[in-house]
Amino acid sequence: MWRWPRGPLAIAVTLEPSDEVKALRARVAALEEEVERLKAEYNRVEYKYKCEVIINCELVDLCRAHGVKYRPALSQRPY
């Protein structure tokens, strides 16, 4: 009759990622790079828009100060 060994039982398990997991990790890395690129582009566009708004406000102020007519839409919010 078979019996369990009396000493402690040791089991060693090695897990390696499958090809699917490796492909998904590569896809996640590519998407993270894309997100960082888009964030940088968004920040650049936001900065340009902010500069444009400041310049337009200064122009409107100068027009008012010197009595130059300008489009009324420049004094109104678009929303």
Residue pairs with C-beta under 8 A, 6 or more apart in sequence:
17 25
56 74
59 70
60 70
60 74
60 75
62 68
63 69
63 70
